[in-house]
Structure formats: C-alpha cells, structure tokens
Amino acid sequence: MAMDPVSFFFGGFRSDMTGTKALALEEYCRLENRAFVRFDYFAHDQSSGDFTEGTIGRWAEDEIYVMDGIKDGK
C-alpha cells in the first residue's frame, strides 16, 4: 500500500524547529494538506537533555527512529 508523502524538518546550523524556515514549511504543508514533522534533536531547542551527552550518532539514531515510525504507520 502506498503511503502519502511526509515532509520532515531536521534543524541545522542556526536553524531549529521553532525558526522561520520550519514554521514556513509547516504552513506550506498545512495548505497542501500534507503530513509534516518538525524534529527537535536531543538537548536542542525545545527538547530536554544535556547537550554534552549528545552525539552525532545519537542524533542520527533519533532521526531514523522517527522516520521508521512514520514509515511503519506509528
């Protein structure tokens, strides 16, 4: 069964899930009736945690976990 497309926002350099880029993409998806996920990395922006405990590997695993959950319909 084909799945409707989902747009993701993963923050980057000087860009987070509450910034203008993320909010503009969310609004676009809302207008197009598209699923949208604003992702917040562990210990960034709105999420909890100690930044010094974060690693590139952990953040990548978190991204994959979220994308796999969407793919699996969760």
N, CA, C and O atoms as a GROMACS GRO file, in nm:
protein
  296
    1MET      N    1   0.084  -0.117   0.000
    1MET     CA    2   0.000   0.000   0.000
    1MET      C    3   0.089   0.124   0.000
    1MET      O    4   0.182   0.135   0.081
    2ALA      N    5   0.062   0.217  -0.089
    2ALA     CA    6   0.140   0.340  -0.098
    2ALA      C    7   0.107   0.433   0.017
    2ALA      O    8  -0.008   0.442   0.062
    3MET      N    9   0.209   0.501   0.064
    3MET     CA   10   0.191   0.594   0.176
    3MET      C   11   0.194   0.736   0.123
    3MET      O   12   0.272   0.768   0.033
    4ASP      N   13   0.111   0.822   0.180
    4ASP     CA   14   0.115   0.963   0.144
    4ASP      C   15   0.251   1.020   0.183
    4ASP      O   16   0.309   0.979   0.284
    5PRO      N   17   0.302   1.114   0.105
    5PRO     CA   18   0.432   1.172   0.138
    5PRO      C   19   0.428   1.248   0.270
    5PRO      O   20   0.328   1.310   0.306
    6VAL      N   21   0.538   1.242   0.340
    6VAL     CA   22   0.556   1.314   0.466
    6VAL      C   23   0.676   1.405   0.450
    6VAL      O   24   0.782   1.361   0.405
    7SER      N   25   0.661   1.530   0.488
    7SER     CA   26   0.774   1.623   0.487
    7SER      C   27   0.831   1.631   0.627
    7SER      O   28   0.758   1.636   0.726
    8PHE      N   29   0.964   1.631   0.635
    8PHE     CA   30   1.034   1.640   0.762
    8PHE      C   31   1.116   1.768   0.767
    8PHE      O   32   1.167   1.813   0.665
    9PHE      N   33   1.126   1.825   0.885
    9PHE     CA   34   1.221   1.934   0.906
    9PHE      C   35   1.318   1.889   1.013
    9PHE      O   36   1.280   1.865   1.128
   10PHE      N   37   1.444   1.878   0.975
   10PHE     CA   38   1.553   1.850   1.067
   10PHE      C   39   1.637   1.976   1.074
   10PHE      O   40   1.692   2.020   0.973
   11GLY      N   41   1.648   2.033   1.192
   11GLY     CA   42   1.723   2.157   1.208
   11GLY      C   43   1.868   2.141   1.169
   11GLY      O   44   1.922   2.031   1.166
   12GLY      N   45   1.929   2.252   1.140
   12GLY     CA   46   2.070   2.252   1.104
   12GLY      C   47   2.138   2.374   1.162
   12GLY      O   48   2.091   2.432   1.260
   13PHE      N   49   2.245   2.412   1.103
   13PHE     CA   50   2.324   2.525   1.151
   13PHE      C   51   2.238   2.651   1.159
   13PHE      O   52   2.184   2.696   1.058
   14ARG      N   53   2.225   2.705   1.278
   14ARG     CA   54   2.148   2.827   1.304
   14ARG      C   55   2.002   2.813   1.260
   14ARG      O   56   1.939   2.910   1.216
   15SER      N   57   1.949   2.693   1.271
   15SER     CA   58   1.812   2.667   1.231
   15SER      C   59   1.753   2.563   1.326
   15SER      O   60   1.811   2.456   1.344
   16ASP      N   61   1.640   2.594   1.385
   16ASP     CA   62   1.580   2.498   1.477
   16ASP      C   63   1.431   2.483   1.446
   16ASP      O   64   1.378   2.549   1.358
   17MET      N   65   1.366   2.394   1.521
   17MET     CA   66   1.228   2.359   1.489
   17MET      C   67   1.127   2.471   1.514
   17MET      O   68   1.012   2.460   1.471
   18THR      N   69   1.168   2.579   1.581
   18THR     CA   70   1.077   2.691   1.604
   18THR      C   71   1.116   2.813   1.521
   18THR      O   72   1.060   2.922   1.540
   19GLY      N   73   1.210   2.796   1.430
   19GLY     CA   74   1.256   2.907   1.347
   19GLY      C   75   1.167   2.931   1.227
   19GLY      O   76   1.073   2.856   1.201
   20THR      N   77   1.197   3.037   1.154
   20THR     CA   78   1.114   3.078   1.041
   20THR      C   79   1.109   2.976   0.929
   20THR      O   80   1.004   2.959   0.866
   21LYS      N   81   1.219   2.906   0.903
   21LYS     CA   82   1.218   2.804   0.796
   21LYS      C   83   1.123   2.690   0.831
   21LYS      O   84   1.043   2.647   0.748
   22ALA      N   85   1.134   2.641   0.954
   22ALA     CA   86   1.048   2.530   0.997
   22ALA      C   87   0.902   2.570   0.996
   22ALA      O   88   0.816   2.493   0.952
   23LEU      N   89   0.873   2.689   1.045
   23LEU     CA   90   0.734   2.734   1.050
   23LEU      C   91   0.677   2.759   0.910
   23LEU      O   92   0.560   2.731   0.885
   24ALA      N   93   0.759   2.810   0.820
   24ALA     CA   94   0.713   2.832   0.682
   24ALA      C   95   0.684   2.699   0.613
   24ALA      O   96   0.584   2.686   0.543
   25LEU      N   97   0.770   2.600   0.633
   25LEU     CA   98   0.747   2.469   0.574
   25LEU      C   99   0.622   2.404   0.633
   25LEU      O  100   0.545   2.340   0.561
   26GLU      N  101   0.603   2.420   0.763
   26GLU     CA  102   0.482   2.366   0.826
   26GLU      C  103   0.356   2.430   0.766
   26GLU      O  104   0.259   2.360   0.737
   27GLU      N  105   0.358   2.559   0.748
   27GLU     CA  106   0.242   2.629   0.690
   27GLU      C  107   0.216   2.581   0.547
   27GLU      O  108   0.101   2.559   0.509
   28TYR      N  109   0.322   2.566   0.468
   28TYR     CA  110   0.308   2.516   0.331
   28TYR      C  111   0.242   2.377   0.333
   28TYR      O  112   0.148   2.352   0.258
   29CYS      N  113   0.291   2.289   0.418
   29CYS     CA  114   0.235   2.154   0.426
   29CYS      C  115   0.089   2.158   0.470
   29CYS      O  116   0.006   2.082   0.421
   30ARG      N  117   0.058   2.246   0.563
   30ARG     CA  118  -0.081   2.259   0.608
   30ARG      C  119  -0.171   2.301   0.491
   30ARG      O  120  -0.279   2.245   0.473
   31LEU      N  121  -0.125   2.398   0.413
   31LEU     CA  122  -0.204   2.446   0.299
   31LEU      C  123  -0.220   2.338   0.192
   31LEU      O  124  -0.322   2.332   0.123
   32GLU      N  125  -0.120   2.252   0.179
   32GLU     CA  126  -0.123   2.144   0.080
   32GLU      C  127  -0.182   2.015   0.137
   32GLU      O  128  -0.186   1.912   0.069
   33ASN      N  129  -0.229   2.020   0.262
   33ASN     CA  130  -0.286   1.903   0.330
   33ASN      C  131  -0.188   1.785   0.330
   33ASN      O  132  -0.224   1.672   0.300
   34ARG      N  133  -0.064   1.816   0.365
   34ARG     CA  134   0.045   1.718   0.370
   34ARG      C  135   0.088   1.693   0.513
   34ARG      O  136   0.086   1.784   0.596
   35ALA      N  137   0.125   1.572   0.542
   35ALA     CA  138   0.181   1.540   0.674
   35ALA      C  139   0.316   1.609   0.690
   35ALA      O  140   0.391   1.623   0.594
   36PHE      N  141   0.345   1.652   0.812
   36PHE     CA  142   0.467   1.727   0.838
   36PHE      C  143   0.518   1.695   0.978
   36PHE      O  144   0.441   1.686   1.072
   37VAL      N  145   0.650   1.678   0.989
   37VAL     CA  146   0.714   1.653   1.118
   37VAL      C  147   0.825   1.755   1.136
   37VAL      O  148   0.916   1.766   1.054
   38ARG      N  149   0.817   1.830   1.247
   38ARG     CA  150   0.928   1.918   1.287
   38ARG      C  151   1.005   1.842   1.393
   38ARG      O  152   0.952   1.813   1.501
   39PHE      N  153   1.128   1.809   1.363
   39PHE     CA  154   1.208   1.726   1.451
   39PHE      C  155   1.301   1.813   1.535
   39PHE      O  156   1.364   1.905   1.484
   40ASP      N  157   1.309   1.782   1.663
   40ASP     CA  158   1.397   1.852   1.756
   40ASP      C  159   1.495   1.753   1.814
   40ASP      O  160   1.456   1.659   1.883
   41TYR      N  161   1.621   1.773   1.787
   41TYR     CA  162   1.724   1.682   1.837
   41TYR      C  163   1.734   1.686   1.989
   41TYR      O  164   1.702   1.787   2.052
   42PHE      N  165   1.777   1.575   2.047
   42PHE     CA  166   1.804   1.566   2.190
   42PHE      C  167   1.892   1.684   2.233
   42PHE      O  168   1.995   1.712   2.173
   43ALA      N  169   1.847   1.752   2.339
   43ALA     CA  170   1.922   1.864   2.400
   43ALA      C  171   1.934   1.986   2.310
   43ALA      O  172   2.026   2.066   2.327
   44HIS      N  173   1.843   2.002   2.216
   44HIS     CA  174   1.839   2.119   2.130
   44HIS      C  175   1.705   2.191   2.150
   44HIS      O  176   1.607   2.130   2.193
   45ASP      N  177   1.702   2.316   2.122
   45ASP     CA  178   1.580   2.397   2.117
   45ASP      C  179   1.482   2.361   2.228
   45ASP      O  180   1.507   2.394   2.344
   46GLN      N  181   1.371   2.296   2.197
   46GLN     CA  182   1.265   2.267   2.294
   46GLN      C  183   1.284   2.136   2.369
   46GLN      O  184   1.218   2.114   2.471
   47SER      N  185   1.371   2.049   2.322
   47SER     CA  186   1.385   1.918   2.386
   47SER      C  187   1.471   1.926   2.511
   47SER      O  188   1.552   2.018   2.528
   48SER      N  189   1.451   1.828   2.598
   48SER     CA  190   1.528   1.825   2.721
   48SER      C  191   1.658   1.748   2.700
   48SER      O  192   1.680   1.688   2.595
   49GLY      N  193   1.742   1.753   2.798
   49GLY     CA  194   1.866   1.679   2.795
   49GLY      C  195   1.986   1.771   2.803
   49GLY      O  196   1.977   1.891   2.781
   50ASP      N  197   2.099   1.711   2.836
   50ASP     CA  198   2.224   1.783   2.848
   50ASP      C  199   2.298   1.773   2.714
   50ASP      O  200   2.333   1.663   2.669
   51PHE      N  201   2.321   1.886   2.651
   51PHE     CA  202   2.384   1.888   2.519
   51PHE      C  203   2.515   1.810   2.518
   51PHE      O  204   2.548   1.747   2.417
   52THR      N  205   2.590   1.814   2.627
   52THR     CA  206   2.719   1.744   2.629
   52THR      C  207   2.703   1.592   2.625
   52THR      O  208   2.800   1.521   2.601
   53GLU      N  209   2.581   1.542   2.647
   53GLU     CA  210   2.555   1.399   2.637
   53GLU      C  211   2.511   1.359   2.497
   53GLU      O  212   2.495   1.240   2.468
   54GLY      N  213   2.492   1.456   2.410
   54GLY     CA  214   2.450   1.427   2.273
   54GLY      C  215   2.570   1.397   2.185
   54GLY      O  216   2.680   1.446   2.208
   55THR      N  217   2.546   1.316   2.085
   55THR     CA  218   2.649   1.284   1.986
   55THR      C  219   2.584   1.280   1.848
   55THR      O  220   2.462   1.267   1.836
   56ILE      N  221   2.666   1.291   1.747
   56ILE     CA  222   2.614   1.280   1.610
   56ILE      C  223   2.542   1.146   1.593
   56ILE      O  224   2.435   1.140   1.532
   57GLY      N  225   2.601   1.040   1.645
   57GLY     CA  226   2.540   0.908   1.635
   57GLY      C  227   2.404   0.901   1.702
   57GLY      O  228   2.310   0.843   1.647
   58ARG      N  229   2.393   0.959   1.821
   58ARG     CA  230   2.264   0.957   1.892
   58ARG      C  231   2.160   1.034   1.813
   58ARG      O  232   2.048   0.988   1.796
   59TRP      N  233   2.197   1.152   1.763
   59TRP     CA  234   2.102   1.234   1.688
   59TRP      C  235   2.059   1.163   1.560
   59TRP      O  236   1.942   1.169   1.522
   60ALA      N  237   2.152   1.096   1.495
   60ALA     CA  238   2.117   1.020   1.374
   60ALA      C  239   2.022   0.905   1.407
   60ALA      O  240   1.926   0.881   1.334
   61GLU      N  241   2.049   0.835   1.516
   61GLU     CA  242   1.960   0.725   1.557
   61GLU      C  243   1.820   0.777   1.588
   61GLU      O  244   1.721   0.712   1.554
   62ASP      N  245   1.812   0.893   1.652
   62ASP     CA  246   1.681   0.952   1.681
   62ASP      C  247   1.605   0.985   1.552
   62ASP      O  248   1.485   0.960   1.542
   63GLU      N  249   1.675   1.041   1.454
   63GLU     CA  250   1.612   1.072   1.324
   63GLU      C  251   1.557   0.945   1.260
   63GLU      O  252   1.443   0.941   1.214
   64ILE      N  253   1.638   0.842   1.257
   64ILE     CA  254   1.598   0.715   1.195
   64ILE      C  255   1.479   0.654   1.268
   64ILE      O  256   1.388   0.601   1.205
   65TYR      N  257   1.480   0.663   1.400
   65TYR     CA  258   1.368   0.611   1.480
   65TYR      C  259   1.237   0.680   1.442
   65TYR      O  260   1.134   0.615   1.424
   66VAL      N  261   1.242   0.812   1.428
   66VAL     CA  262   1.121   0.888   1.392
   66VAL      C  263   1.078   0.853   1.250
   66VAL      O  264   0.959   0.827   1.227
   67MET      N  265   1.170   0.852   1.156
   67MET     CA  266   1.134   0.822   1.017
   67MET      C  267   1.082   0.679   1.003
   67MET      O  268   0.985   0.656   0.930
   68ASP      N  269   1.143   0.584   1.072
   68ASP     CA  270   1.093   0.446   1.067
   68ASP      C  271   0.955   0.435   1.128
   68ASP      O  272   0.872   0.358   1.080
   69GLY      N  273   0.929   0.510   1.234
   69GLY     CA  274   0.797   0.510   1.296
   69GLY      C  275   0.691   0.561   1.201
   69GLY      O  276   0.581   0.506   1.194
   70ILE      N  277   0.722   0.666   1.128
   70ILE     CA  278   0.630   0.720   1.028
   70ILE      C  279   0.606   0.617   0.918
   70ILE      O  280   0.493   0.591   0.877
   71LYS      N  281   0.716   0.561   0.871
   71LYS     CA  282   0.706   0.460   0.764
   71LYS      C  283   0.620   0.342   0.806
   71LYS      O  284   0.545   0.287   0.725
   72ASP      N  285   0.631   0.303   0.933
   72ASP     CA  286   0.555   0.190   0.984
   72ASP      C  287   0.414   0.227   1.028
   72ASP      O  288   0.340   0.142   1.079
   73GLY      N  289   0.377   0.354   1.009
   73GLY     CA  290   0.241   0.399   1.041
   73GLY      C  291   0.219   0.433   1.188
   73GLY      O  292   0.105   0.440   1.233
   74LYS      N  293   0.326   0.454   1.262
   74LYS     CA  294   0.312   0.486   1.405
   74LYS      C  295   0.304   0.634   1.428
   74LYS      O  296   0.293   0.679   1.542
   0.00000   0.00000   0.00000
